[in-house]
Amino acid sequence: AASMGLAVAVNGDAHVLSFFTSHRPTWLVDTAKGVTMVGDVTVLASLALLAGVVLWRRRAGLVMAFAPLFAFLAAGFVAAVGKSVIGRSRPPLAWRLVTETEPSMPSGHTTQGTTFYIALAIVLVIVLRSRATGGRVLAAGAVVLSVAIGLSRLELGVHWPTDVTVSWLLGASIAV
């Protein structure tokens, strides 16, 4: 988030986004479309429910088991309110590879994906009492997924870099 913020501060949103949209080999676009689905609300809701049920059945306790689901729902609410209040326009249609109709800031995929994956990693570390290495692997995986989702939204041209940067910070804050 800090490096993206610095790049935008130095070069501007449009310049940074044009870097992403001008480098679009087919394999990268296909990868971005796949990765962006990992942050799709339907996929996240399904994973959150599944994780909650599995954790609850493993005797994690109701609150702990469903904390990632509650965090995901809170992130969705905050993102929806943010979009409504901020009302920022999306990048030009010529840059977009997928159709999106809601306002741009914050990125729902990035906010909700970051929130869910980080919250799930936190809960798994606590519930499974992961050793230091296992906890680091879970945390790293959550961060990698979060970063990948945000970058996929830039590659697909549907968000400004500042949308994604704000969404990473917002999502991580809600998760914690």
Solvent accessible surface area in square Angstrom, and as a share of the most:
residue,aa,sasa,rsa
1,A,46,0.36
2,A,89,0.69
3,S,88,0.57
4,M,19,0.08
5,G,27,0.26
6,L,119,0.59
7,A,34,0.26
8,V,19,0.11
9,A,85,0.66
10,V,108,0.62
11,N,75,0.39
12,G,29,0.28
13,D,23,0.12
14,A,52,0.40
15,H,110,0.49
16,V,13,0.08
17,L,0,0.00
18,S,37,0.24
19,F,118,0.49
20,F,35,0.15
21,T,18,0.11
22,S,81,0.52
23,H,94,0.42
24,R,60,0.22
25,P,56,0.36
26,T,103,0.60
27,W,169,0.59
28,L,52,0.26
29,V,19,0.11
30,D,85,0.44
31,T,68,0.40
32,A,5,0.04
33,K,83,0.35
34,G,41,0.39
35,V,35,0.20
36,T,9,0.05
37,M,97,0.43
38,V,46,0.26
39,G,1,0.01
40,D,31,0.16
41,V,82,0.47
42,T,91,0.53
43,V,51,0.29
44,L,0,0.00
45,A,31,0.24
46,S,63,0.40
47,L,67,0.33
48,A,1,0.01
49,L,95,0.47
50,L,108,0.54
51,A,18,0.14
52,G,0,0.00
53,V,67,0.39
54,V,71,0.41
55,L,8,0.04
56,W,134,0.47
57,R,179,0.65
58,R,160,0.58
59,R,211,0.77
60,A,21,0.16
61,G,36,0.35
62,L,109,0.54
63,V,120,0.69
64,M,59,0.26
65,A,1,0.00
66,F,29,0.12
67,A,32,0.25
68,P,1,0.01
69,L,23,0.11
70,F,117,0.49
71,A,14,0.11
72,F,6,0.02
73,L,99,0.49
74,A,44,0.34
75,A,0,0.00
76,G,19,0.18
77,F,142,0.59
78,V,55,0.32
79,A,4,0.03
80,A,59,0.46
81,V,68,0.39
82,G,15,0.14
83,K,15,0.07
84,S,91,0.59
85,V,118,0.68
86,I,92,0.47
87,G,44,0.43
88,R,64,0.23
89,S,87,0.56
90,R,24,0.09
91,P,0,0.00
92,P,67,0.42
93,L,140,0.69
94,A,96,0.75
95,W,63,0.22
96,R,55,0.20
97,L,71,0.35
98,V,44,0.25
99,T,123,0.72
100,E,41,0.18
101,T,123,0.72
102,E,102,0.46
103,P,48,0.30
104,S,0,0.00
105,M,25,0.11
106,P,3,0.02
107,S,0,0.00
108,G,15,0.14
109,H,33,0.15
110,T,0,0.00
111,T,0,0.00
112,Q,20,0.09
113,G,0,0.00
114,T,3,0.02
115,T,0,0.00
116,F,1,0.00
117,Y,19,0.07
118,I,28,0.14
119,A,5,0.04
120,L,34,0.17
121,A,9,0.07
122,I,64,0.33
123,V,6,0.03
124,L,37,0.18
125,V,50,0.28
126,I,89,0.45
127,V,30,0.17
128,L,87,0.43
129,R,199,0.73
130,S,32,0.21
131,R,202,0.74
132,A,66,0.51
133,T,93,0.54
134,G,29,0.28
135,G,12,0.11
136,R,163,0.59
137,V,100,0.58
138,L,53,0.27
139,A,49,0.38
140,A,54,0.42
141,G,35,0.33
142,A,6,0.05
143,V,78,0.45
144,V,100,0.57
145,L,62,0.31
146,S,5,0.03
147,V,59,0.34
148,A,32,0.25
149,I,0,0.00
150,G,0,0.00
151,L,64,0.32
152,S,5,0.04
153,R,3,0.01
154,L,0,0.00
155,E,9,0.04
156,L,0,0.00
157,G,0,0.00
158,V,0,0.00
159,H,1,0.00
160,W,37,0.13
161,P,0,0.00
162,T,37,0.22
163,D,0,0.00
164,V,0,0.00
165,T,14,0.08
166,V,60,0.35
167,S,0,0.00
168,W,24,0.08
169,L,103,0.51
170,L,48,0.24
171,G,0,0.00
172,A,34,0.26
173,S,80,0.52
174,I,44,0.22
175,A,14,0.11
176,V,141,0.81
